[in-house]
């Protein structure tokens, strides 16, 4: 699934209605066009008896989506850990800067009082 990201990002979801012979109610559907999916990844289509794209292998698309989701989730968790680390470092630096600033103010006040 190394190239799953590329394939998934190239897929173009569409809305469509089946012909009346297939769905008399012509309910609006969401999905992928098998011919378009074939151009992205031929292994993701089911072919008819003549070898033409007939349907999309949504089970495979779903597995790819899950894999990509898990990869993104792990990446997000790592980024969150880095944010927490950087936030802690920033707090320490702010406290150190405040300490130096306070010392500078004290020295300035002391030197002005001496004059």
N, C-alpha and C positions, 0 to 999 in steps of 0.2 A: 504494500500500500504506500510505497514511497512517493509515487506520483499522484496520489489521491487528491491532494490539494489542487494541483493543476487541472485535473479532470473535473472536479467539483466546481471550481471557479469558472470553468468554460461552459458548464451546463446552463441552459436558459429556460427556467420554468415558464409555463404558459397556462392560460385558462382556455378552455375549449368546451364544445358540446358535441356529444356523439351524434351520428346520424339517427334519424327516427327509427330506422330498422333495428338499431342496437339499443337505443334508449328512447322510447316513445315520449317520455317527459322532457327530454333534452335538457337534463339537469346540468348546470354549470360545473365543470370539473377543473381541477388543477393537476398539472403533471408535466411530463416531458415528451417531446416529439421524438419517436424512435429514430427517425432518419437523422435528426440533429445529434442525438446521443451517439449514433454510430460514427459520426465524424470525429467526435471527441474520444470515444473509447468503444471500439467494435465489440468488446467482450461484455458490454453492458446492455446488449439488445438480444431479444429472442427473434429468431428468423422463421418465416413461414416456409412452406414446402418448396417454394421457388428460391429460397435463400435471401429474400428481401426482408428488411427490418419490419417486424410485426408489433413488437411490444418492448417495453423497457424492463430490465431485470431490477425492479425496485428493491428487492432483497439485498442485492449487491450495493446499490446506491446507499441504502440505509446503513449497511455495514461500514461503508466508506465514510459516511457522515458521522457515525459514532466514533470511528477512529480519529477523525479530524477534531471532533469535539473534545475527546479525551486529551489529545495532543495540546489543543488550545487551553484546556483547563489546567493541565500541568504547567504550561507556560505562564498562565495567569497566577497560579499559586506561587511560582518562583518569583515573579515580578512583585507580588504582594510581600514576600519575605524581604526582597531587596528594598522596597519602599519602607518597610518597618525598620530595617537596619539603617537606611539613610536618614530617616526621621530621627532615630535615636542619636545618630552622629550629629545631626543638625542641632538637636537640643543641647548636646554637650558643648558644641562650638558656641552656641548662643550664650550659654551660661559662662563659658570662658571669656567671651567678648565682654559680657556684662561685668564680670569681675575686673578685667583690665580697665574697662571704662570707669568703674567705681574708683579704682586705685588712682587713675589719672585725675579724676575730679578731686579726690582727697589731696593729692600732691599739688594740684593747681590752687586749691583753696588754701593750703598750708603756705605755699610760696607767696600768695597774695597777702596773707595775714602778716607775714614776716616783713614785707616791704612797708 
